[in-house]
Amino acid sequence: MAAIDRTELDDILRQTLDDRRLSRTERRALAEVFADYDLDDDARGFVRSRVFALAREHLRAAGARAVLDWAEDVVKLVQARHDRDPTIGEVHFSPSDECRRRIVRLLASCRGSADICVFTITDDWLARAILDAHARGVAVRIITDDEKVGDPGSDVYRIARAGVPVRCDDSEAHMHHKFALFDRRIVLTGSYNWTRSAAKHNRENFLITDDSQLVEPYVRAFDALWQDMSPITVPPA
C-alpha cells in the first residue's frame, strides 16, 4: 500500500469540492488515486475522516446539502473497490464493567473521529476516555439531550469546556439515541446509557459491528442530527 500524504490527499479532495459536486471525470480520477493507494482498513478510515473534515469546513460557506452529497459520493468511491465481509460482531450486556471497558478501548483505538450520540453521560471513566481521545487530536463530536446536560453528575459541560463540540435538541421530545461511531467504520448501538448506573446496576445491552451496510445508515443519521441540533450554551465553571 502506498503511503498517504495528508497534504496531497487534501489538495486532491479540495479540487473536487470546488463546485460542490463530483463530475464523471473527477470520479474516474479519484478512483484511480484510491486504486494506486491500495487502501487497507486503516487507510480507508483515514480517507473518510479527511473527506468529512473538509466537508465540515465548507458547510459554513456553502449549501449544506450539496457538500454532504459530495462527501457521500467520495466515500462511496473509497468503499467501492474494497467492500469486505465484516470482521467485528460483538454483543455486550450489563451490569458489567466490561461494557464501559469496551467503550474505552474503542475510544482509545480511534485515529480520526468519534461521533457520540447518547441520551446522557455521567460515567467518569467514559468522560476521561472521550477527553483523552480529544487530546490526541481525534475529532470528537457529541449529540445529547438538552434536559440531561445540566443534571447532577453530568460530564457534558466538563467535556464541552475542554473544546469538544457538543450539540443537543431543543424540543419537548427527548434525544434518546444511544449509539457511537468510531472512525466512521465501527458502530456501537443498544440500550446502554453512558452512565455509572448502566455499568453497575441496570440491565442494558449494546452491539458492535463494522458491517458497512449497518454502519452507513448510522453515519447518515448522525450527520443529519448534527445539522438539526444546536450547540449547547456552557455556563461558567
Residue pairs with C-beta under 8 A, 6 or more apart in sequence:
1 37
1 38
1 39
1 40
1 43
2 36
2 37
2 38
4 37
4 43
4 46
4 47
6 50
9 47
9 50
10 50
10 54
12 30
12 33
13 50
13 51
13 54
13 74
14 54
15 26
16 22
16 23
16 26
16 29
16 30
16 70
16 74
17 54
17 55
17 58
17 67
17 70
20 58
20 62
20 63
20 66
20 67
20 69
20 70
21 66
21 69
21 70
21 73
22 30
22 70
22 73
22 74
27 73
27 77
30 74
30 77
31 77
31 80
31 81
34 47
34 77
34 78
34 81
35 81
37 43
37 47
39 47
39 78
39 82
41 84
41 185
42 111
44 78
44 79
44 82
44 185
45 111
45 112
45 183
45 184
45 185
46 111
46 112
47 78
48 75
48 78
48 112
48 183
48 184
48 185
49 111
49 112
49 113
49 139
49 183
49 184
50 112
51 71
51 74
51 75
51 78
52 71
52 75
52 113
52 184
52 223
53 113
53 139
54 71
55 67
55 68
55 70
55 71
58 67
59 67
64 227
68 223
72 220
79 212
83 212
86 209
86 210
86 211
86 212
87 210
88 186
88 208
88 209
88 210
89 207
89 208
89 209
89 211
90 102
90 207
90 208
90 209
91 205
91 206
91 207
91 208
92 98
92 99
92 102
92 190
92 192
92 205
92 206
92 207
92 208
93 99
93 203
93 204
93 205
94 192
94 198
94 199
94 202
94 203
94 204
94 205
95 198
95 199
95 200
95 201
95 202
95 203
95 204
96 199
97 199
99 192
99 198
99 199
99 204
99 206
100 123
100 125
100 126
100 194
100 199
102 208
103 126
103 129
103 180
103 188
103 194
104 125
104 126
104 129
106 180
106 182
106 186
106 188
106 208
107 114
107 126
107 129
107 130
107 132
107 133
107 138
107 182
108 129
108 132
108 133
109 182
110 133
110 136
110 138
110 182
110 183
111 138
111 183
112 138
112 139
112 183
112 184
113 138
113 139
113 140
113 141
113 181
113 182
113 183
113 184
114 130
114 133
114 138
114 139
114 140
114 141
114 180
114 181
114 182
114 183
115 140
115 141
115 143
115 180
115 181
115 184
115 219
115 222
115 226
116 130
116 140
116 141
116 142
116 143
116 180
116 181
116 194
117 142
117 143
117 144
117 175
117 177
117 178
117 179
117 180
117 221
117 222
117 225
118 142
118 143
118 144
118 177
118 178
118 179
118 180
118 193
118 194
119 144
119 145
119 148
119 174
119 175
119 176
119 177
119 178
119 193
120 144
120 145
120 148
120 151
120 154
120 156
120 193
120 194
120 195
121 127
121 130
121 142
121 144
121 154
121 155
121 156
121 159
121 194
121 195
122 151
122 153
122 154
122 155
122 194
122 195
122 196
122 197
123 155
123 194
123 195
123 196
123 198
123 199
124 155
124 196
125 199
126 155
126 194
127 155
127 158
127 159
130 140
130 142
130 159
130 164
131 159
131 162
131 164
133 140
134 140
134 159
134 162
134 163
134 164
140 164
140 165
141 164
141 165
141 166
141 167
141 222
141 226
142 156
142 159
142 160
142 164
142 165
142 166
142 167
143 166
143 167
143 168
143 175
143 177
143 222
143 225
143 226
143 229
144 156
144 166
144 167
144 168
144 175
145 168
145 169
145 174
145 175
145 176
146 168
146 169
146 170
146 171
146 175
146 232
147 174
148 154
148 156
149 156
149 157
149 166
149 168
149 232
150 157
153 196
156 166
156 232
157 232
157 234
157 235
157 237
159 166
160 166
160 232
160 234
161 234
161 237
165 231
166 231
166 232
167 226
167 229
167 230
167 231
167 232
168 175
168 229
168 230
168 232
169 175
169 228
169 229
169 230
170 229
170 230
175 225
175 229
177 225
178 189
178 190
178 191
178 192
178 193
178 194
178 206
179 187
179 188
179 189
179 190
179 218
179 222
180 187
180 188
180 189
181 187
181 215
181 218
181 219
181 222
182 188
184 215
184 219
185 210
185 212
185 215
186 208
186 209
186 210
186 215
187 208
187 209
187 210
187 214
187 215
187 218
188 206
188 207
188 208
189 206
189 207
189 218
190 204
190 205
190 206
190 207
191 204
191 205
191 206
192 198
192 204
192 205
192 206
193 202
193 204
195 202
198 204
209 215
